[in-house]
Amino acid sequence: MPFSAHRANPLQNQILAVLDTEQLKRLQRNMQSVSVHLGDVLLEPSDRIRHVYFPQNGALISLLATMEDGKSVEVSLVGNEGAVGIPAILGGDRSGYTALVQGPGDCLKIRVGDLKAEFDAGGVLHDSLLRYIRYLLAQISQTAACNRLHRLEQRFARWLLMVHDRAKKDEFPVTHEFLSLMLGAPRSEVSVVAGNLRKSWCIRYWRGKVTILDRQGLEKASCECYRAVAGESSPPREKKELQVAVPISKLRH
């Protein structure tokens, strides 16, 4: 799948933002900056993982579990707090999920071997990735429970809150077809719950765009799963040096 080269700042990704200058410098030598667009597929379930992607600038990546009959449902959402391709760090070589771009933006990508060498060396990157893996596992397990036990309207509200947290803006593109895929529900049912949230003035939904009007209302409409997963997330440690060791223009394209 073609990507367009684009400059990106590693400090906008929370995993990379905590790294010391020397470690960031080593990683940057092997990083490539790319733009991703709505609907791009970064990984298919059977793909060998060759790169790890660090989203930023509003990029949102959905991890989808797909059944034999072709039905899919989102099991995790990745923004600038995380990375895509994590199984490769743990010794796996296959994705297992479809990684689908649902919010356009930028990513920094790095070859698995280059990242794993830094990970295996220990230090701040090792700890930062392990913290994210713990959060990712909590999100996937909570999402599995939520998909089984909670009403579609609760799940929809939770999903909107998660997107809102990562998009860093009140308006973002989404279609009924995309929502149906993310939530694993028929489009007709998604339309009904979207209409309910519209009537309660929590959101405005028009021409493929959702605008968050009342975040507190969405939090009330959501189930406890949003709060449970949010509680697993912690901000990165304060970084004393914010200068980028290697100019972004030196990133290899």
C-alpha positions in Angstrom: 0.0 0.0 0.0 1.6 3.4 -1.0 2.3 6.0 1.6 3.2 9.6 1.1 6.3 10.9 2.7 5.7 13.6 5.3 7.6 15.2 8.2 6.6 14.2 11.7 7.8 14.9 15.2 8.5 11.9 17.4 7.8 13.9 20.5 4.1 13.9 19.6 3.9 10.2 20.3 3.7 9.4 24.0 5.9 6.3 23.8 8.7 8.2 22.0 8.3 11.5 23.9 9.8 10.1 27.1 13.0 8.9 25.5 16.4 10.4 26.3 18.2 12.3 23.6 20.7 9.6 22.7 18.1 6.8 22.4 15.8 9.0 20.3 18.7 9.9 18.1 19.5 6.2 17.4 15.8 5.5 16.6 15.5 8.5 14.3 18.3 7.2 12.1 16.0 4.3 11.1 12.6 6.0 11.1 10.5 7.0 8.2 7.8 9.6 8.3 4.5 8.7 6.5 1.1 10.1 6.1 -1.9 7.8 6.5 -5.4 8.3 5.2 -8.9 7.2 6.1 -9.4 3.6 5.1 -5.7 2.8 4.6 -4.9 -0.8 5.8 -1.5 -1.0 7.5 -1.6 -4.7 8.3 -3.8 -7.7 7.5 -4.2 -10.6 9.9 -1.9 -12.9 8.0 0.7 -10.3 7.2 4.3 -10.6 8.5 5.0 -7.6 10.6 7.9 -5.7 9.0 7.4 -2.3 10.6 6.0 -0.8 13.8 4.0 2.4 13.4 3.8 5.2 16.0 0.7 7.4 15.3 0.6 11.1 15.9 -1.0 14.3 14.6 -4.5 12.8 15.1 -3.8 9.5 13.3 -6.2 6.8 14.6 -5.7 3.1 13.9 -8.4 0.5 14.6 -7.4 -3.1 15.3 -10.1 -5.3 14.0 -10.8 -9.0 14.6 -12.2 -10.7 11.6 -14.2 -13.9 11.6 -14.2 -16.6 8.8 -17.6 -15.2 7.5 -16.0 -11.8 7.0 -17.6 -10.1 9.9 -15.3 -7.7 11.9 -15.3 -5.8 15.1 -12.9 -3.4 16.7 -10.9 -4.7 19.6 -8.6 -1.8 20.1 -8.1 1.8 19.1 -4.6 3.2 18.8 -3.7 6.9 18.7 -0.6 8.9 19.8 -0.5 7.0 23.1 0.6 3.8 21.4 2.0 1.9 18.5 0.8 -0.6 15.8 2.8 -3.9 15.3 3.4 -4.6 18.9 3.3 -8.4 18.6 6.7 -8.2 16.8 8.3 -6.8 19.9 7.1 -9.8 21.9 8.5 -12.3 19.4 5.5 -12.7 17.1 5.8 -12.3 13.4 2.1 -12.0 12.4 -0.4 -9.3 13.0 -3.5 -11.4 13.9 -5.6 -8.2 13.4 -6.5 -5.9 10.6 -4.9 -2.4 11.3 -7.3 0.1 9.6 -6.8 3.8 9.6 -9.9 5.6 10.8 -8.4 9.0 11.4 -5.9 10.6 9.0 -2.6 11.9 10.2 1.1 11.1 10.4 3.0 8.0 11.6 6.6 7.3 12.2 7.5 3.8 11.1 10.5 1.7 11.9 11.7 -1.7 10.9 11.0 -4.4 13.5 14.6 -5.4 13.8 15.8 -1.9 14.5 13.1 -1.3 17.2 13.6 -4.7 18.8 17.3 -4.1 19.1 16.6 -1.0 21.2 13.9 -2.7 23.1 16.1 -5.7 24.0 18.8 -3.3 25.2 16.5 -2.1 28.0 16.2 1.4 29.3 13.5 4.0 28.8 12.1 2.6 25.5 11.8 -0.9 27.0 9.8 0.5 30.0 7.7 2.8 27.9 6.7 0.0 25.5 5.9 -2.4 28.4 3.6 0.3 30.0 1.8 0.6 26.7 1.5 -3.2 26.2 -0.1 -3.4 29.7 -2.6 -0.7 28.7 -3.3 -2.4 25.3 -4.1 -5.7 27.0 -6.4 -3.9 29.4 -8.2 -2.2 26.5 -8.6 -5.4 24.4 -9.9 -7.4 27.4 -12.3 -4.7 28.5 -13.5 -4.2 24.9 -14.2 -8.0 24.6 -16.4 -7.8 27.8 -18.1 -4.6 26.6 -19.0 -6.1 23.2 -20.6 -9.1 24.9 -22.4 -7.4 27.9 -23.3 -3.9 27.1 -26.0 -2.2 24.9 -25.0 -0.8 21.6 -25.7 2.8 22.6 -23.3 2.4 25.6 -20.7 0.9 23.3 -21.2 3.7 20.8 -20.8 6.4 23.4 -17.6 4.7 24.7 -16.2 4.5 21.2 -16.9 8.2 20.6 -15.2 9.1 23.8 -12.1 7.1 22.9 -11.9 8.7 19.5 -12.4 12.2 21.0 -9.5 11.6 23.4 -7.1 10.7 20.6 -8.3 13.0 17.8 -7.8 16.1 20.0 -10.7 17.8 18.3 -14.5 17.9 18.5 -15.2 17.0 14.9 -14.0 13.9 13.0 -15.1 12.0 9.9 -17.0 8.8 10.2 -19.7 7.0 8.2 -22.5 4.6 9.2 -20.6 1.9 7.3 -17.5 2.5 9.2 -19.3 2.6 12.6 -21.0 -0.7 11.7 -17.6 -2.2 11.1 -16.1 -0.8 14.3 -19.0 -1.8 16.5 -19.8 -5.1 14.8 -23.5 -4.1 14.4 -25.9 -3.7 11.5 -26.0 -0.2 9.9 -29.7 0.0 10.8 -29.0 -0.4 14.5 -26.1 2.0 14.4 -28.4 4.6 12.8 -30.9 4.2 15.6 -28.4 4.8 18.4 -26.7 7.7 16.5 -30.2 9.2 16.2 -30.7 8.8 20.0 -27.5 10.5 20.8 -28.3 13.3 18.3 -31.7 13.8 19.9 -30.1 14.2 23.4 -27.7 16.8 21.9 -24.6 14.8 22.8 -23.5 14.8 19.2 -24.2 16.3 15.8 -23.9 13.9 12.9 -24.1 15.3 9.4 -22.7 14.2 6.0 -20.2 11.7 7.4 -18.9 13.9 10.2 -19.5 13.6 14.0 -19.2 16.6 16.2 -19.1 16.2 20.0 -21.5 18.7 21.6 -21.8 17.3 25.1 -18.9 15.2 26.4 -20.4 14.9 29.9 -23.6 13.6 28.3 -21.6 11.0 26.4 -19.8 9.9 29.6 -23.2 9.4 31.2 -24.4 7.4 28.2 -21.3 5.2 28.1 -20.7 2.1 30.2 -18.1 1.7 32.9 -15.7 0.3 30.3 -14.5 3.7 29.2 -13.5 4.7 32.7 -11.9 1.3 33.4 -9.6 1.5 30.5 -8.9 5.2 30.9 -7.8 4.4 34.4 -5.1 2.1 33.0 -3.5 5.0 31.0 -1.0 7.2 32.7 0.8 10.2 31.2 4.4 9.8 30.2 7.1 10.8 32.7 8.2 14.4 32.4 11.1 14.8 30.0 13.8 17.2 30.8 15.2 17.6 27.4 12.8 18.2 24.6 15.3 19.0 21.9 15.2 16.5 19.0 18.7 15.1 18.6 18.5 14.7 14.9 16.6 17.3 12.7 13.3 15.9 11.4 14.5 16.7 7.9 17.1 14.0 8.3 14.5 11.3 8.7 15.1 8.7 6.0 12.2 8.6 3.4 
